[in-house]
Amino acid sequence: MSVFRTKSIEASMASADDADHQLKKTLSALDLTVFGIGVIIGAGIFTLTGKAAKEYAGPSIALSFVVGAIVCGLAALCYAEFASTVPISGSAYTFSYATLGELVAWIIGWDLLLELMLGASVVAQGWSQYFVTLLGQVGVKWPDSVGPGSHFDLPAFLLIALLTLLIAKGIKESMRVNLVLVGVKLFIVLFVIFAGISYINTANWSPFIPPSQPGQAAEGLTTPLIQLISGMTPATFGVMGIMAGAAIVFFAYIGFDVVATTAEEARNPQRDLPRGILGSLAICTVLYVAVTLVITGMQNYKDIDPKAALATAFTHVGRDGFATLISAGAVAGLTTVVMTLIIGATRVTFAMSRDHLIPASLGRTNPRTGTPVKLTLIIGTVVALIASLTPIGKLEEMVNIGTLTAFMLVSLAVPILRKRRPDLKRSFTVPGNPVIPWLSALACFYLVLNLSVETWIRFVVWMVLGFLIYFLYSRHHSKLATGEEEEGARSAPEVVRER
């Protein structure tokens, strides 16, 4: 009954053949890449760019995005190796179950649930604000009593309800809608880049790296943990400003890991998952850097509106009409983010139910749709209620701490699985093992330390709740505890080995 018992790779592969918990293999490399772009490019490119440029790095925020991409790329390499080696639904949860043990897998699953459900709720509220703004720009007034910031955010609720029904209908249908919306989003981003180039004033890029200056120290529970531990004085602009900006914009890249949650639904996971994960990250990095260079070139970084950087940049050069188009792009962009996060949450909990860490009945797939309909409706309902009834925007950092914890543990698990199972076929391998995975874990740990004490306290409370559920229910009902997993492993097809 050890809490560090591991689930064999053979057992993980066998679980995918369970008739009651079987997903359809319909996704191609293009689907996975679009899926990744759909979740990565969201609120970050529409709002985070301006905030980070004005408050932390100036025009050199472009370098912050490069640094953030490098850090995120290290974790992406680890995810790509794991997802192609163990192409089973569940992402980091499944990977850690095979290497670090059941308790760690539960912690990761619990973390991912926090990241994905809370993230979907936060983004849905952001979508609601953009949606109402867009309606106002075309002359339609949405009632304040059921709008953003009211007691019941109706637009956020309706968005999640519609997306939940779409996801329950089937993954391929969801991907078709995702493809269209990502196309709209990419058009808007490319429009901003190419339309803005002609308005760039290179004088706004001078100095490209503004001189360093002391930052404003946080107080009380809002103090970053690293500042509390080290007593260091924060700085903005200069080299330290670039690094501080990287810690902020890193979160604009979060989402590529959700691609790994659909591993079991990929037609050729060994080939397509690495392409989808790394391809989506590379495309988004190029777009992010280009947008930041255009925005900081169109107006001085000191004059940027952090709440609507893209729209106000065009207003600054006399192009007010472009703001409506950008708002439409934001609505389309955030729709894909919410949908992808809900899909990720259902796939992680689906994997946990298949292992009986949560009731198995919740994860049964519908023979017609090939999706866990009951679980999808439960997740969608919870997210809709959180987004429409609570001021959840104040808990945004909780998304980050859950994500970074998962990144860190996946990175540490890569060299462990390499050592324990050198025989496994790996169509993609992290170069420079174990140094690259260790660097990835270290970089994620540094970024976690930059989160506030308040966030850490909330995270500890969430983890205590998770431990209670595990020790009172999951530990005694899991397949490993009842012996069902061993039965499945014996009947599993032989895992392909390296030649």
C-alpha positions, 0 to 999 in steps of 0.5 A, spaced: 500 500 500 505 504 498 503 511 496 509 511 491 507 505 488 508 506 480 503 504 474 507 500 469 508 503 462 504 496 459 498 497 464 498 504 462 498 502 454 493 497 456 488 501 459 487 505 453 484 499 450 478 498 456 472 499 452 468 503 457 474 508 457 476 508 450 477 515 446 477 515 438 484 516 435 482 522 430 487 528 431 493 529 426 499 533 427 496 539 424 490 538 429 495 538 435 499 544 432 492 548 432 490 546 438 496 548 442 496 555 438 489 555 440 490 555 447 497 559 448 495 565 444 490 568 448 489 574 453 497 574 453 498 577 447 492 582 447 493 585 454 500 582 457 504 585 452 503 592 454 503 591 461 510 588 461 513 593 456 510 599 460 512 596 467 518 592 467 522 592 460 520 597 455 522 595 448 526 590 450 520 586 452 521 582 446 528 579 449 523 577 455 519 573 450 525 570 448 527 568 455 520 566 456 520 561 450 527 558 452 525 557 459 518 554 456 522 550 451 526 546 456 519 544 459 516 543 452 522 538 450 520 534 456 513 533 455 514 532 447 519 526 450 514 523 455 508 524 450 511 520 444 513 515 449 507 514 453 501 516 448 496 516 454 491 521 456 492 525 462 499 528 460 503 530 466 499 526 471 500 519 467 507 521 466 509 521 473 504 515 475 509 511 471 516 514 474 514 518 481 509 514 484 501 514 485 501 520 490 506 524 486 501 523 480 495 525 484 498 531 486 500 533 479 493 531 477 490 535 482 495 541 480 492 540 473 485 540 475 486 547 479 490 550 473 485 548 467 479 549 471 481 555 474 484 558 468 478 556 464 474 560 469 479 566 469 479 567 461 471 566 460 471 572 465 476 576 460 472 573 454 465 576 457 469 583 458 471 583 450 464 580 448 460 586 451 466 591 449 465 589 442 457 589 442 458 596 444 463 598 439 457 595 434 452 599 437 449 593 442 448 595 449 448 589 454 445 589 460 449 591 466 445 587 471 448 580 467 454 583 465 461 582 467 462 584 474 455 583 476 452 578 480 451 573 475 456 574 468 451 571 463 456 571 457 461 567 461 456 562 463 453 561 456 460 561 453 462 555 457 455 552 456 456 552 449 463 549 449 461 544 454 456 541 449 460 542 443 466 538 447 461 532 449 459 531 442 466 529 440 473 531 439 473 532 432 468 537 432 471 541 437 477 541 433 473 543 427 471 549 430 477 550 434 481 551 427 476 556 424 477 560 431 484 560 431 484 562 423 481 568 425 485 569 431 492 568 427 489 573 422 488 579 427 495 578 430 498 578 423 494 584 421 496 587 427 503 586 425 503 588 418 498 594 419 503 596 424 509 596 421 508 602 417 507 606 423 513 604 427 517 610 429 524 607 431 526 613 435 521 609 440 526 603 440 531 608 443 534 606 448 532 599 447 534 597 454 532 602 458 536 604 464 535 600 470 531 603 476 529 600 483 522 597 483 516 598 488 517 593 493 511 589 495 508 588 502 505 583 506 502 577 503 503 580 496 510 580 497 514 575 492 516 569 496 523 570 493 523 577 496 521 575 502 526 569 503 532 573 500 530 580 502 532 582 495 530 589 492 526 589 486 528 592 480 525 594 473 528 595 466 535 594 465 537 586 465 534 585 471 527 588 468 528 583 462 528 577 467 522 580 471 519 581 464 520 574 462 517 571 469 511 575 467 510 573 460 512 566 461 505 565 463 503 567 456 506 561 453 502 556 458 498 551 454 502 547 450 502 542 455 495 541 454 496 538 447 499 532 451 492 531 454 490 529 448 495 524 446 491 518 446 486 521 441 492 522 436 492 518 430 500 517 430 502 520 437 510 518 436 510 522 430 505 528 431 505 529 438 512 532 438 511 536 432 504 539 435 507 541 442 514 544 439 511 547 433 505 551 436 510 553 441 515 556 436 509 559 432 507 563 438 514 565 440 515 568 433 508 572 433 509 574 440 516 577 439 513 581 432 507 584 436 512 586 441 516 590 436 511 593 433 507 595 439 513 598 442 515 601 435 508 605 434 508 608 441 513 610 446 513 604 452 511 609 457 505 611 453 502 604 452 495 602 455 497 596 459 489 594 459 489 594 451 495 595 448 494 593 441 487 597 440 490 603 443 497 603 439 492 604 433 488 609 436 495 613 438 496 613 430 489 615 428 486 608 426 480 608 431 476 603 427 482 598 428 480 597 435 473 593 433 477 588 429 482 587 434 476 586 439 473 581 435 480 577 434 480 577 442 473 574 442 475 569 437 482 568 441 479 567 448 474 562 445 479 557 443 483 558 450 477 556 454 475 550 450 482 547 450 482 548 457 476 545 458 478 539 454 484 538 458 481 538 464 476 533 462 482 528 459 486 529 466 480 527 470 478 522 465 485 518 466 484 519 473 477 516 473 480 510 469 485 509 474 480 509 479 483 515 483 476 518 482 470 514 481 470 510 475 463 511 473 465 518 471 470 517 466 466 512 462 466 514 454 459 514 450 460 509 444 457 514 439 461 520 441 467 517 444 468 522 449 467 522 457 460 525 456 458 525 464 465 528 466 465 533 461 458 536 463 460 536 470 467 539 469 463 544 464 458 546 469 463 547 475 467 552 470 461 555 468 458 556 475 465 559 478 466 564 472 459 567 472 458 567 480 465 569 483 470 574 482 475 569 480 480 574 477 483 575 483 486 568 483 490 568 477 496 566 480 493 560 482 493 558 475 501 559 474 503 555 481 499 549 479 502 549 472 509 550 474 509 545 479 507 540 473 512 542 469 518 541 474 515 534 476 515 532 469 522 535 467 525 531 473 521 525 471 524 524 464 531 522 467 528 517 472 524 514 466 530 513 462 534 510 467 528 505 469 526 503 462 532 504 457 528 499 453 522 503 451 522 506 444 523 513 444 521 517 437 523 523 440 528 524 446 530 530 450 537 532 448 543 533 453 539 528 458 539 529 464 542 536 464 536 539 460 531 536 464 534 539 470 535 546 467 528 546 466 526 544 473 530 549 476 528 555 471 520 553 473 522 553 481 525 560 480 519 562 477 515 559 482 519 563 487 517 569 484 509 568 486 506 571 492 506 569 499 498 569 498 498 565 492 503 560 496 498 560 502 492 558 497 496 553 494 497 549 500 490 549 502 488 546 495 493 541 496 491 539 503 484 538 500 487 534 495 491 530 500 485 529 504 481 526 498 487 521 496 488 518 503 480 517 505 478 515 498 483 514 492 489 510 496 484 505 497 480 504 491 485 505 485 487 499 481 494 499 484 491 498 490 485 493 488 490 489 484 486 490 477 492 494 474 496 487 474 491 484 471 490 489 465 498 489 465 498 481 463 494 482 458 497 488 455 500 488 448 508 488 448 511 495 448 515 496 442 522 496 444 528 500 441 532 496 436 
